[in-house]
């Protein structure tokens, strides 16, 4: 004798119908119900289904062992041919889901339901109580079915009324986290990328890790994003708990489309020991949208409205790079308006569309930032500037990944305005990444900038993705563009240690480079670095060391607008040129907890720009090379030499891993000590403390 019981409660339909609509319906007919009246078809269907489930359902042993009491929730459909298909199941145990699928696969074909005389779909929601309840011991209610998927004929004198709008809702299915296998970019933050850095850098992988941001689809073979999010699930099954801790605020999925919507916050409150105002703050509110159409097309958009007042040195830097119309530029964000006392109001919008017509090609057009390199800094292309329009083509085949990026940039200084308008300039990059072996990767880079001189506009010559930019730049004239060459390398010592580096060359004069007299034309820089994963056998501990050195006048040009910059911010290293620095970084994660530590020690060479010395010593990439202090004897750190020390400590907790919403506390200690205190190189010694809540979608840099 069975001691477990069944209760099948068929709940409300997905879309309610008016009484007139119900009058045109005929429910599906379960075998054995052919002789009952139309009004009794639902009750008969219900009773037959109850009996089948009660007789066939086998409670899994693990459920019995746990003495579980609960419910299995599911959605199923009777199609136009009378086939019964399970659309979705919710249960605590995977074994309960499998058992539910099994018994529904055994159901017989039924006579399909009709609407207005035509066969149509019916959808039902159902709950199976665990332990089972014998249907003979309870009074069963009639099944309530979903609105049929067909055209509704109306008595409206204005003509037919379509139920197409209602059909859209019926085609929705539970969201399946499709972004993790899509063509969407993984929002680039050094903190989050550290979570899967080791996985994509394993020995023998054919991954390419320099061109960022990555697309989910290319990282998914090495790192299981769904498993990561599942492991971090917490809270209850209530709606507010799921949305706060585990899910997107809005997630919609249909047959050929999906999208998610999340709020964006960056709310900070802090204090700076050097400032004469009591508190620092940031107040960012926004919305973040992701979506896909079909399997090859994805899109993303984010809109931010922000007001902020930062540490004194941060505010001073924003003022020092202000646009020609005296609008401060918030580093990494863009133009702003002054807001109350020492604050800035800075709205920002970013977005892109991503399309993969074939497995080996991805095309993106958007407004954002890009990064090339395996380090914390990049000497080729960095994300320290504010967003810009770009077109990017990623081609991956064999052991090759080839990245082409075309960008529309601006120089917003007063001295380069024409007729009251800022000048536009264009940049095109090629980056070829080649996995030479299981351990060694090398990359080749070239970039060229040009302006709209002689109504040249966007030069079609640079649209060719396989041509050498340096040859075009040479053929169009020395002052027609600014070409830069570069290279990168990465060596996987083992699965725990990676070595990486970059080299940038901004002047192609062999005699001067090899002459040994330290010519100003020796315009180059280099980077060497090391990453140590699971350092000292501590899981999820990443240690990183990096050294960067760039000679004076690198990234600048004798044509003032052709500097390697956008919106008065460098496109590569945020210190510009004429510097050396050493960086030590540690990152640790444990479940939802994280901690970062960073120490920077460096030397920079500033201009004096006072008294009788207005020479260009090569650190300010916006100055023309014509004003250089000398032709030979050029050394790194020349001019107004300053020593730099900065230490950052941050710890926090991830509130929602899906939207990357986190709570954090951060403290930064900063000291710059120049030989001479000037308007462009002033001594600072500060401690900046912050606490806040942030949706972490991009890198904030405060170490300029």
C-alpha positions as CSV (number, residue, x, y, z in Angstrom):
1,X,0.0,0.0,0.0
2,X,1.4,3.4,-0.9
3,X,2.0,5.7,2.0
4,X,2.8,8.8,0.0
5,X,0.2,11.0,-1.6
6,X,-0.4,13.2,-4.7
7,X,-1.9,16.6,-5.1
8,X,-1.8,18.1,-8.6
9,X,-2.9,21.8,-8.5
10,X,-3.1,23.3,-11.9
11,X,-2.8,27.1,-11.2
12,X,-3.8,30.1,-13.2
13,X,-3.0,30.5,-16.8
14,X,-0.2,32.8,-18.1
15,X,-2.8,35.2,-19.5
16,X,-6.3,35.6,-18.3
17,X,-9.2,35.7,-20.8
18,X,-12.5,37.5,-20.6
19,X,-15.7,35.5,-20.4
20,X,-16.3,36.0,-24.2
21,X,-12.9,34.5,-25.0
22,X,-13.6,31.4,-22.9
23,X,-16.8,30.8,-24.7
24,X,-14.8,30.1,-27.9
25,X,-12.4,27.6,-26.2
26,X,-12.5,23.8,-26.1
27,X,-10.0,22.2,-23.8
28,X,-7.6,19.4,-24.8
29,X,-9.2,16.0,-24.4
30,X,-7.3,13.4,-22.4
31,X,-7.9,9.7,-23.6
32,X,-11.0,8.4,-21.8
33,X,-12.6,11.9,-21.6
34,X,-14.1,11.9,-25.1
35,X,-17.7,11.3,-23.9
36,X,-17.9,14.1,-21.3
37,X,-19.4,17.5,-21.9
38,X,-17.3,20.5,-22.9
39,X,-17.8,22.0,-19.5
40,X,-16.4,18.9,-17.8
41,X,-13.3,18.4,-20.1
42,X,-11.0,20.4,-17.8
43,X,-12.0,18.4,-14.7
44,X,-11.7,15.1,-16.6
45,X,-8.2,16.1,-17.9
46,X,-7.2,17.0,-14.4
47,X,-8.4,13.8,-12.8
48,X,-6.7,11.6,-15.5
49,X,-3.4,13.4,-15.1
50,X,-3.6,13.2,-11.3
51,X,-4.1,9.4,-11.5
52,X,-1.2,9.0,-13.9
53,X,1.2,11.0,-11.7
54,X,0.1,9.3,-8.5
55,X,0.5,5.8,-10.0
56,X,3.8,6.5,-11.8
57,X,5.8,9.0,-9.7
58,X,8.6,7.4,-7.8
59,X,10.0,9.5,-5.0
60,X,13.9,9.5,-5.3
61,X,15.7,7.9,-2.3
62,X,17.6,11.0,-1.4
63,X,14.2,12.8,-1.0
64,X,12.9,10.1,1.3
65,X,16.2,10.1,3.3
66,X,15.9,13.8,3.9
67,X,12.2,13.5,4.9
68,X,11.6,16.4,2.4
69,X,8.3,18.1,2.4
70,X,7.7,20.6,-0.4
71,X,6.6,20.9,-4.0
72,X,7.7,20.5,-7.6
73,X,6.6,23.4,-9.8
74,X,6.4,23.0,-13.6
75,X,5.0,24.6,-16.7
76,X,3.8,22.3,-19.6
77,X,2.2,22.7,-22.9
78,X,-0.3,20.8,-25.1
79,X,0.6,21.8,-28.7
80,X,-1.6,21.9,-31.8
81,X,-1.0,18.2,-32.5
82,X,-1.8,17.1,-28.9
83,X,1.7,16.4,-27.7
84,X,2.4,17.2,-24.1
85,X,5.8,19.0,-23.5
86,X,7.4,20.1,-20.3
87,X,8.7,23.7,-20.6
88,X,10.1,24.4,-17.2
89,X,10.6,22.7,-13.8
90,X,11.5,24.1,-10.4
91,X,12.6,21.7,-7.6
92,X,15.0,21.5,-4.7
93,X,16.5,18.2,-6.0
94,X,17.7,17.5,-9.5
95,X,16.4,13.9,-9.1
96,X,12.9,15.3,-8.6
97,X,13.2,17.2,-11.9
98,X,14.4,14.1,-13.7
99,X,11.5,12.0,-12.3
100,X,9.0,14.7,-13.4
101,X,10.4,14.6,-16.9
102,X,10.2,10.9,-17.0
103,X,6.5,10.6,-16.1
104,X,5.6,13.4,-18.5
105,X,7.4,11.6,-21.3
106,X,5.1,8.6,-20.7
107,X,1.9,10.6,-21.1
108,X,-0.2,9.6,-24.1
109,X,-1.1,11.9,-27.0
110,X,-4.2,13.9,-26.4
111,X,-6.8,15.5,-28.6
112,X,-5.6,19.1,-29.0
113,X,-7.6,22.0,-27.7
114,X,-9.3,24.4,-30.1
115,X,-10.1,28.1,-30.2
116,X,-12.7,29.3,-32.5
117,X,-12.7,25.9,-34.1
118,X,-9.0,25.8,-34.8
119,X,-6.4,23.7,-33.1
120,X,-4.1,25.8,-30.8
121,X,-1.6,25.7,-27.9
122,X,-2.7,25.4,-24.3
123,X,-0.2,26.0,-21.4
124,X,-0.6,24.9,-17.8
125,X,1.2,25.5,-14.5
126,X,1.2,22.6,-12.1
127,X,2.4,21.8,-8.5
128,X,3.2,18.3,-7.3
129,X,3.1,18.1,-3.5
130,X,5.8,16.0,-1.8
131,X,4.9,13.7,-0.1
132,X,2.2,12.7,-2.6
133,X,-1.5,13.0,-1.8
134,X,-4.0,10.4,-3.1
135,X,-6.3,12.2,-5.5
136,X,-9.3,10.1,-4.2
137,X,-8.9,11.8,-0.8
138,X,-9.2,15.3,-2.0
139,X,-11.7,17.3,-4.0
140,X,-10.2,18.3,-7.4
141,X,-10.9,21.6,-9.2
142,X,-11.1,22.1,-12.9
143,X,-8.0,22.9,-14.9
144,X,-7.4,26.6,-15.8
145,X,-5.6,26.8,-19.1
146,X,-3.7,29.5,-20.8
147,X,-5.0,31.6,-23.6
148,X,-4.9,29.8,-26.9
149,X,-2.4,30.9,-29.5
150,X,-4.5,31.9,-32.4
151,X,-6.3,34.9,-33.9
152,X,-9.3,36.0,-31.9
153,X,-12.4,36.8,-34.0
154,X,-14.3,39.7,-32.5
155,X,-17.7,41.2,-33.0
156,X,-16.1,44.7,-33.0
157,X,-17.4,46.5,-36.0
158,X,-13.9,47.9,-36.6
159,X,-12.7,44.6,-37.8
160,X,-10.7,41.6,-36.4
161,X,-8.8,41.9,-33.2
162,X,-5.4,40.1,-33.1
163,X,-4.0,38.4,-29.9
164,X,-0.5,38.8,-31.2
165,X,0.4,40.9,-28.2
166,X,-0.7,38.2,-25.8
167,X,1.2,35.6,-27.8
168,X,4.5,37.3,-27.0
169,X,4.0,36.6,-23.3
170,X,3.3,32.9,-24.0
171,X,6.6,32.4,-25.8
172,X,8.6,33.6,-22.8
173,X,10.7,31.0,-21.0
174,X,12.8,31.1,-17.8
175,X,16.0,33.1,-18.2
176,X,19.0,30.8,-18.8
177,X,21.9,33.2,-18.2
178,X,22.6,33.5,-21.9
179,X,25.0,36.3,-21.5
180,X,27.7,33.9,-20.4
181,X,28.0,32.3,-23.8
182,X,27.2,35.4,-25.9
183,X,29.2,37.9,-27.9
184,X,28.9,40.4,-25.1
185,X,32.0,41.9,-23.5
186,X,32.9,40.9,-20.0
187,X,33.0,44.3,-18.3
188,X,36.8,45.0,-17.9
189,X,37.9,45.5,-14.3
190,X,41.3,44.2,-13.1
191,X,39.6,42.8,-10.0
192,X,37.1,40.6,-11.8
193,X,39.4,39.5,-14.6
194,X,41.7,38.1,-11.9
195,X,39.0,35.5,-11.1
196,X,39.6,33.7,-14.4
197,X,43.1,34.9,-15.3
198,X,44.6,31.6,-14.3
199,X,42.1,29.5,-16.2
200,X,42.7,31.1,-19.5
201,X,46.5,31.1,-19.0
202,X,46.9,27.4,-18.4
203,X,49.7,25.6,-20.2
204,X,48.5,24.3,-23.6
205,X,45.5,26.6,-23.9
206,X,45.1,28.4,-27.2
207,X,43.7,31.5,-25.6
208,X,44.7,35.1,-26.4
209,X,44.7,37.3,-23.3
210,X,46.0,40.7,-24.4
211,X,43.2,42.4,-26.3
212,X,40.5,43.4,-23.8
213,X,37.7,43.4,-23.0
214,X,37.1,39.7,-23.6
215,X,33.9,38.4,-25.1
216,X,32.1,35.8,-22.9
217,X,32.0,33.3,-25.8
218,X,35.8,33.1,-26.0
219,X,36.4,32.7,-22.3
220,X,33.5,30.2,-21.7
221,X,35.6,27.2,-22.8
222,X,38.1,27.8,-20.0
223,X,35.9,29.2,-17.2
224,X,32.4,28.2,-16.2
225,X,30.6,31.5,-15.4
226,X,27.3,29.8,-14.6
227,X,29.0,27.5,-12.1
228,X,30.7,30.5,-10.5
229,X,27.4,32.3,-10.0
230,X,25.7,29.1,-8.8
231,X,28.3,28.6,-6.2
232,X,27.7,32.1,-4.8
233,X,23.9,31.8,-4.5
234,X,22.5,32.8,-1.1
235,X,19.3,34.1,0.5
236,X,15.8,32.7,0.2
237,X,13.5,32.0,-2.7
238,X,11.5,35.2,-2.2
239,X,11.5,37.7,-5.1
240,X,13.3,40.4,-3.3
241,X,16.0,38.1,-1.9
242,X,16.7,36.6,-5.4
243,X,16.9,40.0,-7.0
244,X,19.1,41.4,-4.3
245,X,21.6,38.6,-3.9
246,X,21.6,36.4,-7.1
247,X,19.7,37.7,-10.1
248,X,19.2,40.5,-12.6
249,X,16.5,42.9,-11.7
250,X,14.7,42.2,-15.0
251,X,15.5,39.2,-17.2
252,X,13.4,38.3,-20.2
253,X,14.0,35.4,-22.6
254,X,12.0,34.4,-25.7
255,X,12.7,32.0,-28.5
256,X,15.1,34.2,-30.4
257,X,15.9,37.1,-28.0
258,X,16.8,37.9,-24.4
259,X,17.7,41.0,-22.4
260,X,18.5,42.0,-18.8
261,X,18.2,45.3,-17.0
262,X,20.0,46.2,-13.8
263,X,20.3,49.5,-11.8
264,X,23.8,50.9,-11.6
265,X,25.2,52.6,-8.4
266,X,28.5,54.1,-7.4
267,X,27.8,55.7,-4.0
268,X,30.9,56.7,-2.1
269,X,31.6,58.7,1.0
270,X,35.1,59.5,2.3
271,X,37.6,61.9,3.6
272,X,40.9,63.3,2.3
273,X,43.5,64.5,4.9
274,X,44.9,67.1,2.5
275,X,41.7,68.7,1.4
276,X,40.2,71.8,3.0
277,X,36.6,70.3,2.6
278,X,35.3,67.9,5.1
279,X,34.2,65.0,2.9
280,X,34.6,63.4,-0.5
281,X,31.7,61.7,-2.2
282,X,30.5,60.2,-5.4
283,X,26.9,59.8,-6.4
284,X,26.3,57.8,-9.5
285,X,23.0,56.4,-10.6
286,X,22.3,54.6,-13.8
287,X,21.0,51.7,-15.8
288,X,22.8,48.8,-17.4
289,X,21.1,46.8,-20.3
290,X,22.4,43.7,-22.0
291,X,20.7,41.6,-24.6
292,X,20.9,39.3,-27.6
293,X,18.9,38.7,-30.8
294,X,19.4,35.2,-32.2
295,X,22.7,33.5,-31.5
296,X,25.0,36.0,-33.3
297,X,23.9,39.5,-32.3
298,X,24.3,41.1,-28.9
299,X,24.1,44.6,-27.5
300,X,24.8,46.5,-24.3
301,X,24.2,50.0,-23.1
302,X,24.8,51.9,-19.8
303,X,23.9,55.4,-18.9
304,X,25.3,57.1,-15.8
305,X,24.3,60.4,-14.1
306,X,27.0,61.4,-11.6
307,X,28.1,64.1,-9.2
308,X,31.3,63.8,-7.3
309,X,33.9,65.5,-5.1
310,X,37.1,63.7,-4.8
311,X,40.5,63.9,-3.0
312,X,42.3,67.2,-3.6
313,X,45.0,65.8,-5.9
314,X,42.2,64.1,-7.9
315,X,40.3,67.3,-8.2
316,X,43.4,69.3,-9.1
317,X,44.2,66.8,-11.9
318,X,40.7,67.1,-13.3
319,X,41.1,70.9,-13.4
320,X,44.6,70.7,-14.9
321,X,43.3,68.7,-17.9
322,X,40.1,70.9,-18.3
323,X,38.8,71.5,-21.8
324,X,39.4,74.8,-23.6
325,X,35.9,76.0,-22.6
326,X,37.0,75.6,-18.9
327,X,35.1,72.4,-18.4
328,X,37.0,70.0,-16.0
329,X,37.6,66.5,-17.2
330,X,37.0,63.7,-14.6
331,X,39.7,61.2,-15.4
332,X,38.4,58.1,-17.2
333,X,34.9,59.6,-17.4
334,X,34.9,62.8,-19.5
335,X,33.9,66.4,-19.5
336,X,32.0,67.8,-16.6
337,X,30.4,70.9,-15.1
338,X,31.4,72.3,-11.7
339,X,28.9,71.2,-9.0
340,X,28.5,73.0,-5.7
341,X,31.7,73.3,-3.7
342,X,34.7,71.6,-5.4
343,X,32.4,69.0,-7.1
344,X,31.8,67.9,-10.6
345,X,28.6,66.9,-12.5
346,X,29.6,64.3,-15.2
347,X,27.1,62.3,-17.2
348,X,28.5,59.3,-19.2
349,X,26.9,57.0,-21.7
350,X,28.5,53.8,-23.1
351,X,27.2,51.1,-25.4
352,X,28.0,48.8,-28.3
353,X,26.6,46.2,-30.6
354,X,28.4,43.0,-31.2
355,X,27.9,40.7,-34.2
356,X,29.6,37.4,-35.1
357,X,28.7,36.5,-38.7
358,X,31.0,33.4,-38.4
359,X,32.7,31.5,-35.6
360,X,36.1,33.2,-36.3
361,X,34.9,36.8,-36.6
362,X,33.4,39.3,-34.2
363,X,32.5,42.9,-35.1
364,X,31.8,45.6,-32.6
365,X,30.7,49.2,-33.0
366,X,30.3,51.3,-29.9
367,X,31.2,54.0,-27.5
368,X,33.7,52.8,-24.9
369,X,37.3,51.9,-24.2
370,X,39.8,49.2,-25.1
371,X,42.9,47.7,-23.6
372,X,45.9,45.8,-25.0
373,X,48.2,44.0,-22.6
374,X,48.6,41.4,-19.9
375,X,49.6,43.9,-17.2
376,X,48.0,46.5,-14.9
377,X,49.4,49.2,-17.2
378,X,49.5,49.2,-21.0
379,X,52.1,51.0,-23.1
380,X,50.2,50.2,-26.3
381,X,46.5,51.0,-25.6
382,X,45.0,51.6,-22.2
383,X,41.5,52.3,-20.7
384,X,42.6,55.3,-18.6
385,X,41.0,57.8,-20.9
386,X,37.3,58.7,-21.3
387,X,35.1,56.7,-23.7
388,X,35.2,57.3,-27.4
389,X,33.5,55.9,-30.6
390,X,35.2,52.9,-32.0
391,X,34.8,50.1,-34.6
392,X,36.6,46.8,-33.7
393,X,37.2,43.7,-35.7
394,X,38.4,40.5,-33.9
395,X,39.5,37.6,-36.2
396,X,40.6,34.3,-34.6
397,X,41.8,31.2,-36.4
398,X,44.5,28.6,-35.9
399,X,46.9,30.0,-33.3
400,X,46.2,33.6,-34.3
401,X,44.0,36.4,-33.0
402,X,44.0,39.6,-35.0
403,X,42.4,42.8,-33.6
404,X,41.7,45.9,-35.6
405,X,40.3,49.0,-33.9
406,X,39.4,52.3,-35.5
407,X,38.7,55.2,-33.2
408,X,37.3,58.7,-33.4
409,X,39.1,60.9,-30.9
410,X,39.2,64.6,-29.9
411,X,41.7,67.2,-28.7
412,X,39.8,69.5,-26.4
413,X,42.5,72.1,-25.5
414,X,42.0,75.8,-26.1
415,X,45.2,76.1,-28.2
416,X,43.9,73.6,-30.8
417,X,40.4,74.9,-31.3
418,X,39.3,76.1,-34.7
419,X,36.3,78.4,-35.1
420,X,35.4,77.6,-31.5
421,X,35.3,73.8,-32.2
422,X,37.6,71.1,-30.8
423,X,39.6,69.2,-33.3
424,X,38.8,65.6,-34.3
425,X,41.5,63.1,-34.9
426,X,41.4,59.5,-35.8
427,X,43.3,56.4,-34.7
428,X,43.7,53.0,-36.2
429,X,45.3,50.0,-34.5
430,X,46.5,46.6,-35.5
431,X,47.3,44.0,-32.9
432,X,48.4,40.4,-34.0
433,X,48.6,37.8,-31.2
434,X,50.3,34.5,-32.1
435,X,50.6,31.5,-29.8
436,X,54.0,30.3,-30.9
437,X,53.9,27.3,-28.6
438,X,52.1,26.0,-25.5
439,X,54.1,28.4,-23.4
440,X,55.0,31.4,-25.6
441,X,52.8,34.1,-27.1
442,X,54.1,37.1,-29.0
443,X,52.2,40.1,-30.3
444,X,52.9,42.8,-32.9
445,X,51.2,46.2,-32.7
446,X,51.0,49.3,-34.9
447,X,49.0,52.4,-34.5
448,X,48.6,55.6,-36.5
449,X,46.9,58.9,-35.7
450,X,45.9,61.5,-38.2
451,X,43.8,64.7,-38.4
452,X,41.2,66.1,-40.7
453,X,43.7,68.3,-42.5
454,X,42.8,69.4,-46.0
455,X,39.3,68.0,-45.4
456,X,40.9,64.6,-45.3
457,X,38.4,63.2,-42.9
458,X,38.6,59.5,-42.0
459,X,41.2,58.3,-44.4
460,X,40.0,55.3,-46.3
461,X,43.5,54.0,-46.6
462,X,43.5,53.0,-43.0
463,X,40.3,50.9,-43.3
464,X,42.4,48.1,-44.9
465,X,42.8,45.7,-42.0
466,X,46.0,44.0,-43.3
467,X,48.1,46.9,-44.6
468,X,51.1,48.4,-42.7
469,X,50.1,51.8,-41.3
470,X,53.6,53.0,-41.2
471,X,53.9,52.7,-45.0
472,X,50.7,54.7,-45.5
473,X,51.8,57.4,-43.0
474,X,55.2,57.7,-44.8
475,X,53.6,57.9,-48.2
476,X,51.1,60.7,-47.2
477,X,53.8,62.9,-45.7
478,X,55.8,63.1,-42.5
479,X,53.3,65.4,-40.7
480,X,50.2,63.6,-42.1
481,X,50.2,61.2,-39.2
482,X,51.8,59.8,-36.1
483,X,52.7,56.1,-36.3
484,X,53.7,54.0,-33.4
485,X,55.1,50.4,-33.4
486,X,55.0,47.9,-30.6
487,X,55.4,44.3,-29.5
488,X,54.4,42.2,-26.6
489,X,55.3,38.8,-25.3
490,X,54.0,36.3,-22.6
491,X,55.7,33.2,-21.4
492,X,53.9,30.6,-19.3
493,X,56.6,29.3,-17.0
494,X,54.1,26.8,-15.6
495,X,50.4,26.8,-14.6
496,X,51.1,29.1,-11.7
497,X,53.7,31.6,-13.1
498,X,53.4,33.9,-16.2
499,X,56.0,36.3,-17.4
500,X,54.9,39.2,-19.7
501,X,56.2,42.3,-21.3
502,X,55.7,45.1,-23.9
503,X,57.9,47.3,-26.0
504,X,56.8,50.6,-27.7
505,X,58.7,52.5,-30.4
506,X,57.6,56.0,-31.3
507,X,60.5,57.0,-33.5
508,X,61.9,55.0,-36.4
509,X,65.4,56.5,-36.8
510,X,67.9,53.6,-36.5
511,X,71.0,55.9,-36.4
512,X,69.7,57.9,-33.5
513,X,68.5,54.9,-31.6
514,X,71.8,53.1,-31.9
515,X,74.1,56.1,-31.8
516,X,74.6,55.9,-28.0
517,X,74.4,59.7,-27.4
518,X,70.9,59.5,-25.8
519,X,69.2,61.3,-28.6
520,X,65.7,62.8,-28.0
521,X,64.7,60.6,-30.9
522,X,65.2,57.5,-28.7
523,X,61.5,57.5,-28.1
524,X,60.6,54.1,-26.7
525,X,59.4,52.4,-23.6
526,X,59.1,48.9,-22.2
527,X,57.3,46.8,-19.6
528,X,58.2,43.6,-17.8
529,X,55.9,41.8,-15.4
530,X,55.2,38.6,-13.6
531,X,52.0,37.0,-12.3
532,X,51.9,34.3,-9.6
533,X,48.6,32.4,-9.4
534,X,47.6,30.6,-6.1
535,X,50.7,32.2,-4.7
536,X,52.5,30.2,-1.9
537,X,49.8,27.5,-2.4
538,X,47.0,29.9,-1.2
539,X,44.0,29.3,-3.4
540,X,42.7,32.4,-5.3
541,X,45.7,34.6,-4.2
542,X,47.3,36.4,-7.2
543,X,50.5,38.3,-6.8
544,X,51.8,40.6,-9.6
545,X,54.9,42.5,-10.1
546,X,55.3,45.0,-13.0
547,X,58.0,47.5,-14.1
548,X,57.3,50.2,-16.7
549,X,59.8,52.7,-18.2
550,X,59.1,55.2,-21.0
551,X,61.7,57.7,-22.3
552,X,61.0,61.4,-22.7
553,X,59.0,62.7,-25.7
554,X,57.4,59.3,-26.4
555,X,53.8,59.5,-27.6
556,X,54.2,63.3,-28.5
557,X,54.6,64.8,-31.9
558,X,55.9,67.9,-33.6
559,X,52.3,68.5,-34.9
560,X,50.7,69.4,-31.6
561,X,47.3,67.7,-32.2
562,X,48.9,64.3,-33.1
563,X,49.7,63.4,-29.5
564,X,48.7,59.9,-28.4
565,X,45.8,61.1,-26.4
566,X,42.0,61.7,-26.3
567,X,40.1,64.3,-24.3
568,X,43.4,65.5,-22.7
569,X,44.1,62.1,-21.3
570,X,46.8,59.6,-22.6
571,X,45.7,56.6,-24.7
572,X,48.5,54.5,-23.1
573,X,50.1,55.0,-19.7
574,X,48.4,57.7,-17.7
575,X,51.7,59.2,-16.6
576,X,52.4,60.1,-20.3
577,X,56.2,59.8,-20.7
578,X,59.5,60.5,-19.0
579,X,59.0,58.1,-16.1
580,X,59.8,54.8,-14.5
581,X,57.7,52.9,-12.0
582,X,57.5,49.6,-10.1
583,X,54.2,48.1,-9.1
584,X,53.4,45.3,-6.7
585,X,49.8,44.0,-6.6
586,X,48.0,41.4,-4.5
587,X,44.5,40.2,-5.1
588,X,42.5,37.6,-3.1
589,X,39.0,36.3,-3.3
590,X,37.0,33.9,-1.0
591,X,33.5,33.2,-2.1
592,X,31.9,36.7,-2.1
593,X,34.7,38.4,-0.2
594,X,37.6,40.1,-2.0
595,X,40.7,42.1,-1.1
596,X,43.2,44.1,-3.2
597,X,46.5,45.7,-2.3
598,X,48.7,47.8,-4.6
599,X,52.0,49.6,-4.1
600,X,53.6,51.9,-6.7
601,X,57.1,53.5,-6.4
602,X,58.2,55.7,-9.3
603,X,60.1,58.6,-10.7
604,X,58.7,61.2,-13.1
605,X,60.1,64.2,-14.9
606,X,57.9,67.3,-15.1
607,X,58.5,70.7,-16.8
608,X,59.3,73.7,-14.7
609,X,57.3,76.3,-16.7
610,X,58.4,79.2,-14.6
611,X,61.2,81.7,-14.3
612,X,63.5,81.4,-17.4
613,X,62.8,77.7,-17.9
614,X,59.9,76.9,-20.2
615,X,61.5,74.0,-22.0
616,X,59.8,70.7,-22.7
617,X,61.5,67.9,-20.8
618,X,59.4,65.2,-22.4
619,X,56.9,64.2,-19.8
620,X,53.9,66.2,-21.1
621,X,52.8,64.4,-24.3
622,X,50.6,67.4,-25.3
623,X,53.6,69.7,-25.9
624,X,55.3,69.9,-29.2
625,X,58.7,68.3,-29.5
626,X,60.0,71.6,-31.1
627,X,60.3,73.0,-27.5
628,X,62.5,70.2,-26.3
629,X,65.2,71.1,-23.8
630,X,68.0,69.4,-25.8
631,X,68.8,67.1,-28.7
632,X,71.1,64.7,-26.8
633,X,71.8,63.6,-23.3
634,X,68.2,62.9,-22.7
635,X,67.5,60.7,-19.6
636,X,64.4,59.3,-17.9
637,X,63.2,61.6,-15.1
638,X,64.9,64.7,-16.4
639,X,63.5,68.1,-15.7
640,X,61.7,68.7,-12.4
641,X,62.3,65.2,-11.0
642,X,59.7,63.9,-8.6
643,X,59.5,60.7,-6.6
644,X,56.2,59.0,-6.4
645,X,54.8,56.6,-3.8
646,X,51.2,55.3,-3.6
647,X,49.7,52.5,-1.7
648,X,46.1,51.4,-2.1
649,X,44.2,48.9,0.1
650,X,40.7,47.7,-0.7
651,X,38.4,45.1,0.8
652,X,34.8,44.3,0.2
653,X,31.8,41.9,-0.3
654,X,30.0,41.1,-3.5
655,X,26.3,41.8,-2.9
656,X,25.1,40.5,-6.3
657,X,27.6,38.6,-8.5
658,X,25.4,38.8,-11.6
659,X,25.4,42.6,-11.7
660,X,28.7,42.8,-9.9
661,X,27.2,45.0,-7.2
662,X,29.6,45.2,-4.2
663,X,30.2,47.0,-1.0
664,X,33.8,48.1,-0.2
665,X,36.2,50.2,1.8
666,X,39.3,51.7,0.3
667,X,42.2,53.7,1.6
668,X,44.9,55.3,-0.5
669,X,48.2,56.8,0.7
670,X,49.9,59.1,-1.8
671,X,53.1,61.1,-1.8
672,X,54.7,63.1,-4.6
673,X,57.8,65.0,-3.9
674,X,59.2,67.1,-6.8
675,X,62.5,69.0,-6.7
676,X,60.6,72.3,-7.2
677,X,56.9,72.9,-6.4
678,X,55.3,74.4,-9.5
679,X,51.8,74.7,-10.9
680,X,52.2,71.5,-12.9
681,X,54.2,69.6,-10.2
682,X,53.0,70.2,-6.7
683,X,53.9,68.3,-3.6
684,X,51.1,66.1,-2.2
685,X,51.0,64.0,0.9
686,X,47.5,62.6,1.5
687,X,45.5,59.7,2.9
688,X,42.1,59.2,1.2
689,X,39.6,56.9,2.8
690,X,36.4,55.8,1.1
691,X,33.5,53.4,1.8
692,X,30.8,52.8,-0.7
693,X,28.5,50.6,-2.8
694,X,29.4,50.2,-6.5
695,X,28.3,48.3,-9.6
696,X,31.8,47.4,-10.8
697,X,31.7,47.8,-14.6
698,X,34.9,49.6,-15.4
699,X,38.3,50.5,-13.9
700,X,38.7,53.6,-11.7
701,X,42.3,54.8,-11.7
702,X,43.4,57.2,-9.0
703,X,47.2,56.6,-9.4
704,X,48.1,59.3,-11.9
